[in-house]
């Protein structure tokens, strides 16, 4: 709440105050404690503890009553005006109107009327984040730089995640409902497709070397003018040729003309053993990775898809969760070996790697996106509440778990599980409302299963699914589940 000191109207003075001078000699940063002695609409007269009196005009939507005790801070004193921020309000009896810590924080920063700051404070409450000056300022700065909404900007600052372009793009994709499984399957499938290495224009491929015969023997040797060619040396038997017949200087003898070992090899001739590789050509390591290497990485990715069938158990879920770190390494290797793949393929690999890292970096709750095979590639999204009282660890007797899955017949199904000691409460959210009766019927089968493990199912509900739970709002959903007095948790199945 902000107030500005103004000139007091005579109508606001009580008879006892007539003739008293109203002063406003305050200094910037001074904390003033005063009591409301008169009030009319937005105009209020205050009296300080040391007897000073001043009048002020309240900001919009502010309410004070006579005899309220207030604490004010002088935030600005310029241009003949003095502005103050309200730090606390206490009723006449000394109780009941203390301002929340968040409001006090806003007022101390002069942000009491800043809509963006108010939105950040509201987001902090929803996530159970303790409001602080550095966190508020960092979040406001990120909102200004990126255009993110308050709750999305707070996701990065509260989780200590660097707001890089790559991370923001990954967050927006996941917040908009994109899941890792289907995209990961497409990446693995495309990586397994063999592709011809790209040879830069002008480079000589291994299939096009000059043969030794072509390189070594000129087809039309040049004979100096006047020299005797091999054909001309064939003389009839009756012709007598002296052995010391003179050979014109520079002529090539028949013996010299027919010895390929001494032939001159043109500089342009290249043998298979001496190929020239341009700088842009694919290296052998890249070629291997692109071929058998990428195919092997593709198989590793596909092996991480968990099958959803009757044999699936907790051990498989744990192994799939542990595979998340290995998935990030496989995608990194795949990107390094995809030099001759399309830009679109490389972009998909980068996106998958960024989204995988982002789910690992969340600090305020556990976030796992497990690729599954459920009559086709999909994703099981798992969010688990971290208990701040236990150092951020999962408390098995006081937690909330949310599991989400896209199904073929019921659309998206979300299950919220609340665990409190040995008691469990379930809430199912089903996208296809016609499946609600079926889920209700099947949920009864959980009672004997949970009893087998010494858990009590005390509540099970089924409802039509409203807003989908994503990485952006999972923290708020989980906190809301553990904060309610009733046992309640949302989980995606």
C-alpha positions in Angstrom: 0.0 0.0 0.0 1.4 3.4 -1.0 0.5 6.8 0.5 1.4 10.3 -0.4 1.5 13.1 2.1 -0.9 15.9 1.2 -2.2 19.1 2.7 -4.9 18.4 5.2 -8.4 19.7 4.7 -10.0 21.5 7.6 -12.9 19.1 7.5 -10.6 16.3 8.6 -9.5 18.1 11.8 -11.3 17.3 15.0 -12.0 20.2 17.4 -9.1 19.1 19.6 -6.8 19.3 16.6 -7.8 22.8 15.5 -4.8 25.2 15.6 -2.2 22.4 15.6 0.3 22.5 12.8 0.6 19.4 10.6 4.2 18.7 9.6 5.8 16.4 7.1 9.5 16.8 7.8 10.5 13.2 7.2 13.7 11.8 5.6 14.0 9.2 2.9 14.4 5.7 4.4 12.9 6.7 7.8 10.5 4.2 9.4 7.5 6.0 10.9 5.0 4.5 13.4 1.7 6.3 13.6 -2.0 6.1 14.5 -4.9 7.0 12.3 -6.7 9.9 14.0 -9.1 10.8 11.2 -10.2 9.2 8.0 -12.5 10.1 5.1 -12.4 8.0 2.0 -8.8 8.0 0.7 -7.8 10.9 2.9 -6.3 10.0 6.2 -4.7 12.0 9.1 -1.9 10.3 11.1 -0.2 11.1 14.4 3.3 9.8 15.0 4.6 8.4 18.3 6.6 11.6 18.8 3.5 13.8 18.3 3.9 14.9 14.6 0.8 14.9 12.5 0.4 14.7 8.8 -2.2 14.0 6.2 -1.9 11.5 3.3 -3.8 10.2 0.3 -4.1 6.4 0.1 -3.4 4.4 -3.1 -6.3 2.6 -4.7 -8.0 -0.3 -2.9 -6.4 0.6 0.4 -8.5 0.7 3.5 -7.7 2.2 6.9 -9.9 2.8 9.9 -9.7 5.3 12.8 -7.3 4.2 15.6 -5.4 1.7 13.3 -1.8 1.6 14.1 0.6 1.6 11.1 4.2 1.3 10.3 5.4 3.3 7.3 8.6 3.7 5.4 9.5 6.9 3.5 10.4 5.7 0.0 10.6 8.9 -2.0 11.0 12.6 -1.2 11.3 14.8 -4.3 9.4 17.5 -6.1 7.7 18.7 -3.0 6.1 15.3 -2.4 6.7 12.6 0.1 5.7 9.0 -0.6 5.5 6.2 1.9 5.0 2.4 1.8 2.8 0.7 4.4 4.8 -2.0 6.2 2.2 -3.2 8.7 -1.2 -2.4 10.0 -2.4 -3.3 13.5 -5.9 -2.8 14.9 -6.6 -0.7 17.9 -6.1 -3.7 20.2 -2.7 -4.4 18.8 -3.7 -7.5 16.8 -5.4 -8.8 13.7 -4.1 -6.7 10.8 -0.4 -7.6 10.5 0.5 -7.5 6.8 1.8 -10.7 5.2 5.6 -11.0 4.8 5.2 -10.9 1.0 3.3 -7.7 1.0 5.9 -6.2 3.3 8.6 -7.3 0.9 6.9 -5.6 -2.1 6.4 -2.4 -0.2 10.0 -2.3 1.0 11.1 -2.5 -2.7 8.6 0.1 -3.9 6.7 -2.6 -5.8 3.4 -2.6 -4.0 1.5 -1.6 -7.2 3.7 -3.6 -9.6 1.4 -6.2 -11.3 4.3 -8.4 -12.4 5.8 -8.5 -8.9 2.4 -9.3 -7.4 2.1 -12.2 -9.9 5.5 -13.5 -8.9 4.5 -13.4 -5.2 1.3 -15.3 -6.0 3.3 -17.9 -7.9 5.7 -18.2 -4.9 2.8 -19.0 -2.6 1.4 -21.6 -5.0 4.8 -23.4 -5.1 5.5 -23.0 -1.4 8.6 -20.9 -2.2 9.8 -18.6 0.5 9.7 -15.0 -0.9 13.0 -13.2 -0.8 14.4 -10.0 -2.4 17.0 -11.7 -4.6 14.6 -14.3 -5.9 11.9 -11.7 -6.6 14.4 -9.5 -8.5 15.9 -12.4 -10.5 12.4 -13.5 -11.5 11.3 -10.1 -12.6 14.5 -9.6 -14.6 14.0 -13.0 -16.4 10.4 -12.0 -17.2 11.6 -8.8 -18.8 14.4 -10.6 -20.8 12.4 -13.6 -22.1 8.7 -12.7 -22.0 8.0 -15.7 -19.7 5.0 -15.5 -17.4 5.6 -15.1 -13.7 5.0 -18.7 -12.8 7.2 -20.0 -15.7 10.1 -17.6 -14.9 9.9 -18.6 -11.3 10.3 -22.3 -12.4 13.8 -21.4 -13.6 14.9 -19.2 -10.7 13.4 -21.4 -7.9 15.0 -24.6 -9.4 18.3 -22.9 -10.1 18.1 -23.8 -13.8 20.1 -21.6 -16.2 17.6 -19.7 -18.5 19.4 -20.5 -21.7 17.6 -20.5 -25.1 17.9 -24.3 -25.2 16.4 -24.8 -21.7 13.6 -22.3 -22.3 12.7 -24.1 -25.6 12.7 -27.5 -23.8 10.6 -26.1 -21.0 8.0 -24.6 -23.4 7.8 -27.9 -25.3 7.1 -29.9 -22.2 4.8 -27.3 -20.7 2.7 -27.5 -23.9 2.2 -31.2 -23.5 4.9 -32.6 -25.7 6.3 -35.8 -24.2 9.7 -37.5 -24.8 8.6 -41.0 -25.8 7.1 -40.5 -29.3 9.9 -38.1 -30.3 12.6 -40.3 -29.0 11.2 -43.2 -31.0 11.3 -41.2 -34.2 14.9 -40.2 -33.5 15.9 -43.9 -32.9 14.1 -45.0 -36.1 15.7 -42.4 -38.3 19.2 -43.1 -36.8 18.9 -46.7 -37.8 18.4 -45.9 -41.5 21.7 -46.2 -43.4 22.6 -43.2 -45.4 25.3 -42.7 -48.1 28.2 -40.5 -46.9 28.1 -37.0 -48.3 31.1 -36.4 -50.6 32.0 -32.7 -51.2 31.8 -31.6 -54.8 35.1 -32.3 -56.6 36.4 -34.9 -54.2 37.5 -38.2 -55.6 35.7 -41.1 -54.1 37.3 -44.6 -53.7 35.2 -45.8 -56.6 36.8 -43.3 -59.0 40.6 -43.7 -58.7 42.9 -43.7 -61.7 44.1 -47.3 -62.3 47.9 -48.0 -62.3 47.9 -48.7 -66.0 46.1 -45.5 -66.9 48.2 -43.5 -64.5 51.6 -44.9 -65.6 51.4 -45.3 -69.4 50.7 -42.3 -71.5 48.5 -43.5 -74.4 50.2 -41.2 -77.0 53.9 -40.7 -76.1 55.4 -37.6 -77.7 58.1 -38.4 -80.2 60.6 -35.6 -80.9 60.5 -34.4 -84.5 62.7 -36.6 -86.6 63.1 -39.3 -84.1 62.7 -42.9 -85.2 59.6 -44.6 -83.8 59.5 -48.3 -83.0 57.5 -48.9 -86.1 60.1 -47.2 -88.3 62.9 -49.4 -86.8 61.4 -52.5 -88.4 63.9 -52.9 -91.4 63.7 -55.6 -94.1 66.2 -58.5 -93.5 68.2 -57.6 -96.6 68.9 -54.1 -95.3 72.3 -53.8 -93.8 72.4 -51.5 -90.8 75.7 -50.7 -89.2 75.6 -51.4 -85.4 77.0 -48.0 -84.7 74.3 -46.3 -86.6 73.8 -42.8 -85.3 70.6 -42.1 -83.4 69.4 -38.5 -83.6 70.0 -36.6 -80.4 66.9 -36.7 -78.1 65.3 -39.6 -80.0 63.6 -42.3 -77.9 64.9 -45.8 -78.6 62.5 -48.7 -79.0 63.7 -50.2 -75.7 63.1 -46.9 -73.9 59.7 -46.5 -75.4 58.5 -49.8 -74.3 59.6 -49.8 -70.6 56.7 -48.8 -68.4 58.8 -48.6 -65.3 60.6 -45.6 -66.5 57.6 -43.8 -67.9 56.7 -40.4 -66.5 53.6 -40.3 -64.2 51.6 -37.2 -64.6 51.2 -35.2 -61.4 47.4 -35.3 -61.8 47.3 -39.1 -61.6 46.2 -40.4 -58.2 46.6 -44.0 -57.1 44.1 -45.7 -54.7 46.9 -45.7 -52.0 47.2 -41.9 -52.1 43.7 -40.5 -52.2 43.3 -36.7 -51.5 40.7 -36.0 -48.8 39.4 -32.5 -48.8 38.9 -30.9 -45.3 35.2 -31.1 -45.7 35.2 -34.9 -46.3 33.7 -37.2 -43.7 36.4 -38.8 -41.4 36.5 -42.6 -41.0 35.3 -42.2 -37.3 32.3 -40.1 -38.5 31.6 -42.6 -41.2 31.6 -45.5 -38.7 29.4 -43.6 -36.3 27.0 -42.7 -39.1 26.7 -46.3 -40.2 27.0 -49.1 -37.6 27.6 -46.6 -34.8 24.3 -44.8 -35.2 22.5 -48.1 -35.6 23.9 -49.3 -32.3 22.9 -46.1 -30.6 19.5 -46.5 -32.0 19.2 -49.9 -30.5 20.3 -48.5 -27.1 17.5 -45.9 -27.2 14.9 -48.5 -28.2 16.0 -50.8 -25.4 15.1 -48.0 -22.9 11.4 -48.2 -23.8 9.6 -50.0 -20.9 6.8 -52.4 -21.9 3.5 -51.8 -20.1 2.0 -55.2 -19.6 1.1 -57.5 -16.8 4.8 -58.3 -16.1 5.8 -54.7 -15.4 6.8 -54.2 -11.8 8.6 -51.7 -9.6 12.0 -53.2 -10.5 11.5 -52.2 -14.2 10.3 -48.8 -13.2 13.5 -48.2 -11.2 15.7 -49.5 -14.0 13.9 -47.2 -16.5 14.4 -44.3 -14.1 18.1 -45.1 -13.9 18.3 -45.2 -17.7 17.6 -41.4 -17.9 21.2 -40.5 -17.3 22.4 -43.0 -19.9 19.8 -41.7 -22.3 21.4 -38.3 -22.1 24.9 -39.8 -22.9 23.5 -41.8 -25.9 21.9 -38.7 -27.4 25.1 -36.8 -27.0 27.1 -39.5 -28.8 24.4 -39.6 -31.5 24.6 -35.9 -32.1 28.4 -36.2 -32.5 28.0 -38.9 -35.1 25.2 -37.3 -37.1 27.5 -35.0 -39.2 26.0 -36.3 -42.5 22.4 -36.5 -41.3 19.9 -33.8 -42.1 19.7 -30.6 -40.0 16.1 -31.6 -39.0 17.4 -34.9 -37.5 20.2 -33.1 -35.7 17.6 -30.6 -34.3 15.4 -33.4 -33.0 18.4 -35.0 -31.2 19.3 -31.7 -29.6 15.7 -31.1 -28.5 15.5 -34.6 -26.9 18.8 -34.1 -25.1 17.8 -30.7 -23.8 14.4 -32.0 -22.5 16.1 -35.0 -20.8 18.6 -32.7 -19.0 15.8 -30.4 -18.0 13.8 -33.1 -16.3 17.0 -34.1 -14.4 17.7 -30.5 -13.2 14.4 -29.9 -11.5 15.1 -29.5 -7.7 11.8 -28.8 -6.1 10.3 -32.2 -7.0 11.4 -35.4 -8.7 10.6 -35.4 -12.4 11.0 -38.5 -14.6 9.8 -38.9 -18.2 10.1 -42.6 -19.0 9.6 -43.8 -22.6 7.1 -46.7 -22.7 5.7 -49.1 -25.3 2.0 -49.2 -24.8 0.6 -50.4 -28.2 2.9 -47.8 -29.6 5.6 -45.4 -28.3 4.5 -43.2 -25.4 5.7 -41.6 -22.2 5.0 -42.3 -18.6 5.4 -39.0 -16.6 6.3 -39.4 -13.0 6.4 -36.5 -10.5 7.1 -37.0 -6.8 7.0 -34.5 -4.0 10.2 -33.6 -2.2 9.8 -33.1 1.6 11.6 -29.9 2.6 11.5 -31.0 6.3 13.6 -34.1 5.4 16.3 -32.3 3.4 14.4 -32.5 0.1 14.2 -36.3 0.2 11.1 -38.4 -0.5 9.3 -39.3 2.8 7.6 -42.7 2.0 5.1 -42.0 4.8 4.2 -38.5 3.7 4.4 -37.8 0.0 2.4 -37.2 -3.2 3.0 -39.0 -6.4 1.6 -38.0 -9.8 1.7 -40.4 -12.8 0.4 -39.5 -16.3 0.0 -41.5 -19.5 -1.7 -41.1 -22.8 -3.9 -44.2 -23.5 -5.5 -45.3 -26.7 -9.1 -45.8 -25.5 -9.5 -43.3 -22.6 -7.2 -40.5 -23.8 -5.0 -39.0 -21.1 -5.2 -40.5 -17.7 -3.8 -38.8 -14.6 -3.6 -40.5 -11.2 -2.8 -38.6 -8.0 -1.7 -40.8 -5.1 -1.5 -39.4 -1.6 0.5 -41.4 1.0 0.2 -40.5 4.7 1.8 -43.1 7.0 0.1 -46.4 5.8 -3.0 -44.7 4.4 -3.4 -44.1 0.6 -5.9 -41.9 -1.2 -6.3 -42.0 -5.0 -7.8 -39.5 -7.5 -8.0 -40.5 -11.1 -8.5 -37.9 -13.8 -9.7 -39.3 -17.2 -9.8 -37.3 -20.4 -12.7 -39.4 -21.9 -15.6 -38.9 -19.5 -17.3 -42.0 -20.7 -14.6 -44.1 -19.1 -15.3 -42.7 -15.6 -17.7 -45.6 -14.6 -15.1 -48.2 -15.8 -12.3 -46.6 -13.7 -14.6 -46.5 -10.7 -15.4 -50.2 -11.1 -11.8 -51.2 -11.5 -10.5 -49.1 -8.6 -12.2 -51.5 -6.2 -9.7 -54.1 -7.2 -6.9 -52.1 -5.6 -8.2 -52.6 -2.1 -7.0 -56.2 -1.6 -3.8 -55.5 -3.5 -2.8 -52.6 -1.2 -3.8 -54.6 1.9 -1.3 -57.3 0.8 1.4 -54.7 1.3 -0.1 -53.4 4.5 -1.5 -50.2 3.1 -5.1 -49.0 3.6 -7.0 -47.5 0.7 -9.1 -44.9 2.5 -10.4 -43.0 -0.5 -10.6 -43.4 -4.3 -12.2 -40.9 -6.6 -12.6 -40.6 -10.4 -13.3 -37.4 -12.2 -13.1 -35.9 -15.7 -9.6 -34.6 -16.3 -9.4 -30.8 -16.5 -6.0 -29.0 -16.9 -3.2 -31.4 -17.8 -0.3 -31.7 -15.3 3.1 -30.8 -16.9 6.5 -30.0 -15.7 5.3 -26.4 -15.4 2.5 -26.9 -12.8 3.5 -30.3 -11.2 5.1 -28.6 -8.2 1.9 -26.8 -7.4 -0.3 -29.8 -7.8 2.0 -31.9 -5.5 2.2 -29.2 -2.9 -1.6 -28.8 -3.0 -2.0 -32.5 -2.4 0.2 -32.7 0.7 -1.1 -29.5 2.1 -4.7 -30.5 2.2 -6.1 -31.9 5.4 -7.7 -34.8 3.5 -5.6 -37.5 2.0 -5.3 -36.5 -1.7 -2.7 -36.8 -4.5 -2.9 -36.6 -8.3 -0.8 -39.0 -10.4 -0.5 -39.5 -14.1 -0.9 -43.1 -15.3 
